[in-house]
């Protein structure tokens, strides 16, 4: 049976945590043979045998990891989701594992249940639970009577004994709720407000349990569920079924250390019902992935019993899961809040509930606002929804999320029919949190009702007045709620909560907990939306999009899914961006946040990012401080009005204009030179490197007198490159005055360094700080020689001057001066001469800079010679080559790799050589490298095959990457 290929999101969801996913992405490109056998996906990764039963899913791997699934298993699924499975025949170990799985799957004969024994067990449990709930009631009263301030000082130890008692009483639901209080007491802002609210909800559960027999079946089921009575899945599946086209809206995972819980929200297209499917996994185990967000299926759900049934099980699927354009049933903010109020009226214990909002837009202060201006605040960690801003560009979108008193937690959005999952929450320590309960109630709870009795008959919740008419000494309290908030808290009360032996009047602590439960539920149910204004929408894109496949690959690189590991990710990103910028077009808007973050850390790619980020990227950068570097980067543009253009627009215009009309570009710069900032003047001068001409000299000479050092340095460097410039003539005069050729027998160089660093020398770019270990005279000589045009040394060949300098007392300054001149003026002849004769006499940094002046073919020859001679400089020379390597060098490197894999004692040199080749060797060598890895596999240790196989995979990755960027232009419309 041919298994349906998973989506990338489905494969990623199997990773136990973010770190495991990152490791899995790193190994996903390291698989050799792979295949698919009747729903069993298998592969070999660095010698490890990996298999996954897609029906489970279940996994096996021969690696020593205790985590399940391990990085190899998740990596295999990622590879399958991205590229599919290979056609290799399944080895014997795969068929054996398949047979073992089939044998284990045979159903066991079930014993006949004993109804009498089951009834006895249920009765005994109910008695234990009743005892535990009685103790919980007393404990809650004691805490409020003694004061919450003491709990804040004691921390979570104050709650462990009661939680343990409830576990013994087989009430795990309330036991977990009590244990969670330890993470609230004394911790964070408004801790007393949160703690009293949780105690009030526990009090409400106790009250519901006391009159469990009098409650209607749905409400009783809700109370039992909160206490921790299980409802068997078989019983749920035997109940009524709801048939619909179920749309999977989104999901999120929570990890409390002992258990990972996955909450997946569905919505019925016809019934408009929400459904929550829960799955659980122990540490290291995987969660179910059969419900993929953004897809829909036709089938039946069975809901757990309750007053407001949301939790459900998938009973059957009548169709395959397919993507859908946008969920049905989305509505405005007020309609969603009305549904939330109805949910709380039926189940006041709930802390969160689903929302499906239509046509909402982010605001500048962390809200989502609908077209009518009603807004909901976003939850902590989601207050800056860059993922949504990038995808929708500040335009309305459909958003699914979970609403709670802490705000809306988005799960996903649909932008023009495209599903966009929400980004993980970001650290947000400064998120505000307002108190939910009245101040007078908190004051009484903190000091304790024993010292400050509570006898309030009403509480004010926002603008509403909630009347608490206890009707003493009536049999049960009557609770009158304001019209703004309608709840049914009274249904859970078991009478007045009287003090044992006393009259019908409840104790002060019980009255306070009752009032807190009413006030909290009223406030949550009666939440009023704020009035907000959406952000200004991003301008429409004018550039075409890059090919879809190229955008998908960019996302893979940014997620760390490229072969070769994290150390190659940045280099592959740089190559992708360079090729994309050369092609032209804009990246998918959904990857912009990750791309801008990557360029924030890696400044070398910023120029190319600016060229592919489009107008959407600039719009995002203007709203976030650590992305504003993009506004300073210039993408080639055409400016209509120079006077009103921004600094970045002017810079981009100059880049374009210097290539076509350098004189006009110079005129524009000169027209506003005096009014520009020093920083902009330096940036504008940097564009003069393109099309540098004698006409630029006047402005550059003027810049030598600028107040800013960076401007003067930029001007001096350009003038030194400009043939025939006055600065060059001045430096030539100084250099030849300091260094004279004496035609004696033998000829020699007479050297007289400049006497001092005067103002004129400073103006011409001679620095005042000598190199380490150089004297003042030697440094001035070096700087003067470095500033003189090399074509002025005409009496001898470069080799003749270098030979004479070697025997001179001033050899160091002379050689370094000529070397720096060769670097500045790009003179390959002088560079080759100096490297051939005196590379060892030069400072290391100057020596390697000289190599950069050499033509690529000359540098390739040097690298090949160093490799054959096993020179230690070979790797550095290879790294300096801009790539792609020419064929002779590529062949030499491949021969060296084969030799080292078979003979080297250690593998670190082999690994380093393969990593260097992965980025600079032509991608066409992927097949040849792959065949070499196959030849080595039976001959040498796997640790020696691994770097070669990684090299082959990276070359294949680059070959596919470049092919995608050569594809015809996409016709997908831009938002």
N, C-alpha and C positions, 0 to 999 in steps of 0.2 A: 504494500500500500504506500503510495507516494504522499508524504506528509506535506501539508500546506506550509509554505515558508513563513517564518515569523517576521514580524516587523522589528526594526531596531529597538524601538521602545519596549517591546515585549521581552526581547533578549536582555536589555539593560536592567529591567525590573527584577531579574533573578539574582543580581548581585546583592549580597547581604548588607553592604554599606557602600558609601562613596569611595572609600579607599580600596575596597575589593574591586569595585567597578574600574577604577583607574588601573589597577594591576591587570585586570582582565583585558582591557583595551591594549595594554602594552604587549600582551602575548597573543592577541588575536591574529596578528600578522605573521606569527612564527610557526604556523602549522604546515606540515608537509602533506602527505596524502590524507584525504578526507573522503567520506562517503555517507550514504544514507541507505539503511537496510530495514525496510518494513517499520518505519517510525523510530529506528535507532540511528541517531547521528553519531558518527565516530570520527576520530582523527588522531594523528600522531604529532605531538608538540615537544620538540627537544628530547625525544626518546620516551616521553610519558604517553601511556595509552589512555585516551580520553573518550568517553562515550556518554550520551544522554538519551534517555528514553523520553521522547517528546510527549507521550501520552500521560506521563506522570505529573510533572516531569520528575525523573530520577536520574542520578548521575553516578559514574564511577570514574576514577582516575588513579593511576599508579603512583602519583606523586605522594610525598609524605604529609601533605597538609591535612589538618583536622577539620578544616572548614568545608562545609558542604552547601552549595557547590563551590569548588575551589576555583582559583583564577583561570585554570586551564579549561574547566567545563564552561564557565561563562564566556571565556574567550572564544571557544569553539562555536557557541551559539551566536556570538556577535559576528564572527566570520561568516557563518551560514546566513544570517540575516542580511549581511551586506553583499556577499558575493555568491551565495549558494554553496552547495556541496559538490565535491568532486565526483568523478565516475570510477574511482578506484574500487576493486573488489574487496569485500569485507574480509578481514583476516579471521583466523579461527577464534581468537579471544573475544571478538565481537559476537559471533554466533553462540559461543558458550554463555556469555552474559545474557544474551537474549533468551536463551533456553532457561536459564536460572530465573529470570524475571517472570517468564511464563509459568514456571512451576510454582513460584510463590503466589501468583495471582489466582490460583485455583481456589474457589470458595470453600471454606470449611463448614462442616455441618453444624448448624446452630442447635443448641439444646432447647428443650421445651421450657418456656418461662413458667414460673410458679406465681400465680396471681396473689395468693395469700402471703407469700414471703415478700413480694414486692409491696403490698399494702402495709405490711408490718414495718418494712424499712422506711417507707414514706412517713408513717405515723411517728416513728422514733426520731426521724430527722426533724419533723415539724415541732416536736417537743423540745429538741435541742435548740432549734432556731428561736423558739419562743423564749427560752431561758436566756439566750444570748441577747435578744432584742430588749428584754426587760432590763438586763444589766446595762445595755447601751443607753436606755432612757435615763437611768440613774446617773450614768457617767456624763451624759450631755447636760443634765441639770446641774451636776456638781461643777462642771467647768464654767458654766455661765454664772453660777452663784459665787464661785471663788474668784472669778475674773480672768480674762484672757491674757492680761499682761504677764501673769506667771507662766503661761504656756509659751509665750514668746521668748522668755528667758531659758526655758528648759529644752527647747528644740524638739527633735523628733522622738527622743526617748519618752516623752510624755504620752505618746500615742501607741507605742509598741505593745504594752500589756493589753490594752483594750482590743487592738487588732488581733493579737494572738488568741484572746478569748473568743472572738467572733469566728476565727478560723476553726477553733475547736468546736464551736457551735454549728459548724457547717453553713455559715453565712458569708461566703467569700466576697460577695458584692460589696456589702457594707464594710467588711474587713479591709478591703482594698481602699475604700473611700476614707476610712479612719487613718490608714497608713499614709495616704497621700497628704493628710493634714500636716504631717511632719515636714513636708517641703514648702509649707505656707507660713507656719508660725514663726514670726520674727524675721522673715526673709522678704526683702523687696518692698517697694512702695505699696501702701494701702494693705499691708498684710492683715491687720486686724479686721478690716472690712471683708476681705476674702475669706478669712477664717470663720467669722461669724456667719457669713452666707452659707458656707459648707456645713457648718453645724446645724443651721436652720433646715437645710435640705435633708440631713440625716434625721433630724427631729420629725420631719414630715414623713419620711419612710417608716419610722417607728410608729407614728400615729396611724398610718395606713395599715401597717401590720396588725395593730391592735383591733381594728375593725375589718379585717380581711374578709370575713364571712359575709359582712353586710355590703361590701362593694360589688358593683356590677362585674361580670366576668372579665371584661377588657381591662378595667382599672385594676382589678385584683391581679391579673397577669402582669401588668406593669410593675406593681409593687413587688411581686414575687421575683420578677427579673432583677429589680434593683437590689433585693436582698441577696440574690445569688442562686435561686432555685433554677436548675437547668431545664431547658425544654429540648428534648431529644430531637435530632434532625429528622428521624423517621416520623415523629409525631407532626412536625412542621410540614413535611412533604406529603403527609396524608391529609392535610387540610385543604381548603379551597385554593384554586389556582387562579392567577391573574394573567391572562394572555394579552400580549401587546408586542409592539416593536420597541424593544428596550435599547435606549441609547446610553452608552457608558460615558458619563460626563467627566470623570476624573477620579483620582485617588491620592491618598497620601499615607505615609507610614509613620508610626510612632514607635519608639523603642524605650521601654522603661528598665532595660537591663536584663530582666528575666524573660521578657517576651516581646517580640516584635508584632505589632498589629497593623494590618493593612485595611484601610477603610476605602471602599470603592462605591461611588455613588452612581446610580442609574436613574433614568427618567423614562416613564412610559409615554410614547408619542400620542396615543389615543386617550388613555386613562388619566394622563397628567399626574400620575403618582410617582413620588420619589421612592427609591429603594436603596438600602444600605447593605452591601455584602461585606462581611468581615472575614478575614483569614488571619491565622496566627502562625508564628514560627518561633521555635526555640533558638537561642543564640547559635549562629553558624548554619542554620537551616534556611532553605529558600521559601519564599511565599508563593502562593499560586499566581499564575499570570494569564489565566484563561480569559479574563475580562480586560480587554485592551482599551484604554481611553481613546475616544475619537471614533469608535466603531459602534455599530448597532447590530442587533440580531432579533429575529422573531422567535418568541418562546414563552414559557410559563415561569412565573415566580410564585413562590409560596412565602407568605409573610408570617413572622413570629407573632403570637398573640400579644395584644397590648391596646391601651387606650388610643395611642397614635402610632399604629404599626408602621415602622420604617425598615427595620432589619428584615432581610429576606434571604432565601436560598434559591438558586437557579434550579428549577425542577426539570426543565427540558429546553432544548434548543431545536427549533425547527428550520433554521437557516444558518448559513455561515456568517461570521462576523464581517461586516463591510464598513468602510468609512462612510460618514454622512457629512453633509455640507454644513448644517447648523441645527442645533437642537430645537425641537418644537416646544411650545409652551412657555417661552421666555416672556417676562413681563416687566413692568416698571418697578421702581423701588418700593412704592407704597403698597403695591399688590403683594410683593414678596414679604414685606413686614406684616401685612395682614395675615398671611399664611403662617408666619412665624408666631404671631399672637395666638392663632387658633391651635397651633401645635402645643404651645405652653399651657393653654387652657385645659387641654386634654392630659398633658404630661408635664407638670410643673418642675419635675426633676431635671428636665433636659437642659444641657448647657449649650448645645449647638444644634443647628439644623440646616438643611440644604436651601440654597437659593439659586435661581436661574434668572439672571437679569438681562434685559434686552436694551441695546443701544446705549450702553454706558461708556463713559470716557473718564480717564484719570484726571484728577485736579492737581494743582501744584503743591498741595499740602496733605497728600496721602489719603484721598477719598476717591470713590467712583460716583459719578453723577449721571443721572438720566436726562433726557431732553427737557423734562419739566423743571429741572434744577434741584430735585431731591437727591441727596447724597448720603452714602454710607461710608464710615471710616474703614480703612483697611487695617488688618491685624498687625501686630508687631512683627517685624521681619519682612512685611510685604508693603510697607508704606511708600516705598519707592519702586513701583512696578515697571522697571526698565524693560522687562521682557514684553509687557503689553504695550508700552509706549513705542518700542521698536517695531513690533509687529503691526500695530494699527496706526501708528503715526499721529496719535492724538485724535483719531476719528472714532465714531461709535463702534462698539463691538458687543457681541453676546458673551457674557461671562458667567461661568458656573463656579460656585464657591460654598463654603461653610460659614454661616453666620453665628456669632457668639457674642457675649458681652464684651469680649476683647476686640471685636471688629470682624471684618470679612476676610476670610482666608481664601484667596482665589485658587481654584483647581485647574482651570483651563479657560481658554477663550476661543472664539471662532471669528476670524477676520476675513470677510468676503469669502466665506465657505471653507477657509483653511483652518484646521485644528492647530492650536498653539498651546502646548502644556505650560503651566505656570512654572516659573523658576523656583528653586528651593528658597526657603526663607533666609534672609541675610541677618547677621548679628545686628541687634537693634536695642542696645542697652538704654537708650534715652527715650524709648516709647512711653508716652504719657499714659497714666491709668487713673481714672476718676473713681471716687468712692461710689458704691451703688446703694448703700444704706444711709439713713439719716444720721447726722452727727450725734444727736442726743441718744440714739440707740447704741451707737458705738461707745459713747462715753460710759453708759451703764454697763455694757458688756466688758469693757476693759477693766474697770475697778471691781466689778462683780455686783450682782443684784443683792448680795447680803449687806453690802455697804451702800448701795445706791439702788433701791428697789425700782422696778419698772411697773408702771400701772397705766401706761398710755392707752387711751381708747381710740386713738387715730394716729396715723403717721402721714407725713407729707412726702410724696414721691414725685420729685420734679414739680410740675404745675398741678398735679392731682392730689386730692386729699382722700386717703383711704381710711374709712371708718371701720373700727373693730368693735362691733356690738356683741360682747360676750354673753349678754342675756343672763347674768348671774341671778339666781343660782340655777338657771335652766339646765337642761340635760346636755346640751351641746351648744357651742358658740355659733352665732350667726355672723358671718363676715360680709360686710357690705363694701363692695369695691366701686371705685369711681367709674364713670362711663369710658374713660380713656383706657382702662385696662381691665379686661374681663377674664378672670381665672376661676378655677374651681378648687381652690385650696381647701375649702371647708369640707369637701367630700372625704378628705383623708383623716379628719380629726376624730378622735375616739372620746368625745365628751370633753369636759372642762379640764382635763389633766390635773385633777385635784390632788392636793397633798394627802397622802394616806391618813385616814382618820379625820380629815378636816371637812369643811363644808364644800359646796360645789365650786367655790372660787378657785381658779388655778393658782399655782405658786408663781412668784414673780419671775423666776427663771423660765418656767414654761410659757408664761405670757410673753416674755421677751422673744423667745424662740418662735412662738407663733407669729408675733408681729414681724419679726425679721423675715420669716418665710413669705408672708403676705407682701411685705414691702419689696422684697427682692423679686418675686415673680411679677408683681405689678409693674415694677420699673422695667424689667426685661420685656414684658409683653407690650408695654405701652411706649416703647422707644419711638421717638419722633425723628425723622430724617432731618439732616442739616440742609441748609441752602448754600449751594456752591456753584462755582463757575468752572467749566472745563478748561484744560490747557489749550493754548492756540495750536491748531493742527499744523503738522509739518507741511512744507511746500511739496508740490508734486514733483516726482522725479522726471528729469529730462533725458537722462542717459538710459540706454537699454539695459536690461538685466543680463548678467552672465548666465551661461548655460546652467540648467537645473542640476545636472550631474556634478558640475564643478562646485556649485554651492553646497551640495551634500558632502562633497569631499572636504571642503573648507570646514564645515561643521565637525567632521570626523577628526581633522587635525587639531582643531581648537579643543575638542574633548579629550585629546590625548590618545586617539585611536590609531595613529600612524605607526607603521612598523619601525622597529629600531629603538623604541623606548623614548623617554622624555628628553634625553640629550639630543635627539634628532628633530624633535617637534618644532623647535624654534627655527631651525634651518629650513625644514620643509615648508613651514609657514612663510618664510621669507621668499623661497622660490615660487610658491604658489602666488603670492602677492605680486611678485615681479612680473610673472607671466600674465596675470590677470590685468595688471596696470598697463602692460604693453598691448594687450588685446583691446582693452576699453570695456566699460560696463560697470554696473554696480552689483554688490553682493546681495544675497537675500537679507531682507531687513531683520529677520529673526536672529541672525548670527551677530548683529552689530554689537550688542553689549559685550559678548565674549571677545569679539575682535578688538574693540576699543580697550578692553581691559588688558589684552595681550600686548597691544602697542603701548599702553601706559607703562608696562614693565620693560618692554624691549624697544628702545628709541630708534633702533636702526631701521625698523619697518614702517615708521610713521609716514614717510613720504608716500609710499605705495598705498598705505591704508587710506590716506587722504584722497587718493585718486579713485578708489573703488568704494568708498563709504557713501558717496552720493549726498544728495541734499538731506536725506533722512539722517545720515550720520552727523552732519553738521548741526542739525536741529537737536539731536540728542546731546551732543557735546556742549551746546550752549546751556544746558540745564543741569550739568554736573561738573563740579569743580575739577575733579581729577581726569576728566576727559577733555577739558578745554584746550589742551595742547593741539587738538585737531583744528581748532580755529586759527592757530598760528601756522599750521602746515598749509602749503599752497598746492592745490591741484591746478593743472593748466586750465585757465579760463580766459574769456575775453570780457573786458570791462568797457562799458559804454562811456561812463563818466568817471574819469580818474579822480576828480576832486571829491566826489561823494562816496567812492568805493571804500570798503574796509581795508585794513592792513593786509589781511589774508588774501582778499580778492586782488589787491594791487600786486602782491607777491606772485600769485598765480598768473596774473596777466603779464607780468614781466618775464616769467619763465617761458610763456608762449611767444611773446613778442621778440625776445632776444634771439630766438631761432629764425625768425622771419625778417625782422626789421630792427637790428640792434640800435641803429641811430635813433629811431623813434622811441625805443625803450629808454635810452639815455636821456632824451629830452624830457620825458615824463618824470623821471627821477629828479632831474635838475630843477624842474619847475616847482617842486615842493620840498626841495632838499632842506632848506632852512627850517621848515615847519615840522619835519619828521622827527620822531624820537630817535635817540641814538641806537636803540635796538633795531628799529626798522631800517635805519640807514645801513647798518652792518648787513642785515638780511638782504636788502636790495642790491648792495654791492656784490654779494655772493653770486647773484644771477649773471654778472658781467663775464663770468668765466666762459659762457656760451657766446660765441661771436666777438670775442675780445679784439678790439681794433684801435688804431692810433687815435681815432676820434674820441675814445673814452679817456684819453690821458688827462685832459684838462680837469674833468670832474674828479678823477682819481688823485691828481696832485692836490686838489682842493681838500680832499678827504684826509690827506696826510696831516693836516692841521686841525683835525677834529678833536674835540675834548675827550671822546670815548676811545679807550685803548683798542677795543675790538674793531672799531671803524678804521683806525689807523693801520692795524695789522692786516685787515682785509685789503685795504688799498695798496699797501706795500707789496703784498704777495702777488696781486694782480699786475702791478707795474713791473715786477721782476720777471713776469712771464711775457710781458709785452715787448716784442722786438723793437728796437730803436727808441725806447722810452728815455726821457731825460734822467730818470732815476738810475736806469741801467748805465747811462753814460757817466753819471757821477760816481757810481760804484766801480765802474771800470777804471776810471781815473785813479781812484783811491787804491784799488787792488794792484794796478800796475806800478803805482808809486811804491807800494809796500813789497812787491815781488817782481824782481827784474831778472831776466835771463842774461847771464854773462857768457858770451861765446868764447870761453877760454878752452884750454885743452887739459882736461876734459871740460865740457860746459858745466855750469853750475847755476844754482838759483841764489841770488842775493836777496835776503829778506830783512826788511825793516818795518816792524809792526807799527800801526798808528800810535801816536803818543797818548791820546786821551779820547774818551767818549764825549764829544761835544754835542751841542744842541742840533747841529746839522745832521750828524750821524744818527742821533735819536730820531729825528724826523724821517729819515730814510729807512727806518725799520730795524735799526741795530739795537738789540736788547741789552739791558744793563746787567742781567743776571748770567754769569758764566756757567758753563757746564761743570758738573762735579769734577774737581781735580784740576781744572784749567785756570791758569793765571790770567790776569787782566789783559796783558799784551797778546797772549795766545788767543784769548777769546775774541778780541777785536780783530785780529788777523783772520781768524776763521769766519767771522761775520762779514767782513769786507770781501773776502774771496767768494763767499757764498752768494753775495749780492751781485757780483760781476757777471755779465753774460758769458757763457762758456765759449761762444764763437769769437770772443776777443783773444783767446789763447791760441794764436794761429802760427806762432813761430815753430812749434813742434806738434807732433801728433799727441793725442791724449796719453798714449803709453810712454812717450818721451818725458812729458811733464811729471807723470807718476814715478818714473824711474829716477829722475833727478830729485824728487821730493823725498824718496826713501832714504837717501843719504844725507839729508839736511837736518839741522838741529830743530827746525820748525816743521818737521814732517807731519806730526799730528794735526796741527791747525790747517796746514795746506790740504792734506787729504780729506779732512772732514769738511773743509770749505768747498772743495770741488764736488764732494759727494752730496752735500746739501744743495748746491747749485744744480746738480744733475736731477735731484728729486724735484726741486721747484720747477725747473724748466723742462722736465720730462725728456731729458737727453739720454737715450738708450745706449749710444756709443760710449759716452763717458761712464755710464753706470756699469756696462759690461767690462770696460777696462779696469775700473777700480775694484770690482769684485774678483776679477781674474788675478790681479796683482797683489792687492793689499786688503782683502776682506778681513783678515785676522787683525789688522791694525786699526780697524774702525770700531766705534762703539756699536754694540749689538743692535740697538734700535735703528741707528743710521744704516747699518748693513742690511737689515731686513727691509727697510724702506727702499733701499736701492733695488732690491729684487723686484719690487712692485713696478719699477720703471721699465723693466725688461719686457719685450714682447712676449705674449703667451707661449709661442713656440720655443723661444729661447729658455724661458723658465721651465717649460716641460722637459727640454733636453737636460737641463741641470738636475731636475728631479729624477729623471730616469737614470742618469749617470750615478747619482747618489744612491739610488736603490740598488743598482748592480754592485756598487762598491760597498754596500752595507754601511754607508755613512749615516751617522746619527742625525744629520740635518735633513735627511730625505723627507721625513714626515712634515717638517716645518715648510719645506719647499712645496710639497703637495698641497698643504693647506693654503699657501699663498696664491696658488694658481686659481684664476677666477672661474675656471670651468666653462663648458665641459672640456674634459681632457681630450687632447688629440689621440688618434689611434695608436701611435707608437708608445705613448705614455700609458695608455689604458692597457695595452698588451703587456707591457713591462710590469705594471702593478698586478695584473692577474697572474702572471708567471710567479711573481714574488709571493703572492698569497698562496698559490699551490705549493710552493717550496716551503714556506714557513709552516703551513698546516701539517706538512709531513715531517719536518725536521726540527722546528724550534722546540727548545726545552720548555719554554713558558709561552702562554697564549696571549699575554697582554699586548705584545707588539702586533700579533696577527689581528686582534680585535680592534686596535687603534687604526691599523691600515684599512681594515674593512669599513670602519665607521667613516673614515675620510673619503674612501672610494664611493660610499653610498650616496654622497652628496655631489660629487664632481664627475664621476665616471658617466659617460653617456648612457642613458637608460636602455639603449639598444643592446647593451651587454647583459641584460637580465637573463636571457635564455642561456647564454654561454656560462654565466656564473652559476645558474641553477644546475646545469649539467656537471659543473665542477663539484658542487656540493654533493650531488648524487654519486659521483665517482669516489669522493673521499669517505662517504658514509661507511662502507665496509672495510676501509683501510685504517682509519685512525679513530681516536677516542671521540665520543660525541661532543666534548667541549671544544674540539678543534673544528668540527663541522658546523657548529652553531653560528659562529660569526660569518661564515661564508654563506650559509642559508639566509641569515638576516640580511646580508648584502644583496642577495638575489631578490628577496622580497621587497626591499626598499627601492631597488632599481625598477622593479615591476610597478610599484606604487607611483614612482615618479613618471614612468612611461604612461600610465593611465591618466595621471593628473594632467600632464601636458596635452595628451590627446583630447581630453574633455575640454580644455581651454582653447583648442583649435576647432571645436565643433561650430557649426553655423550659429548665427546669432539667434537667441531665443525671441519668441514673439509674445511671451507672457506679458500682459499689461502691468505697468507699474502702479502701485498705490500711491 
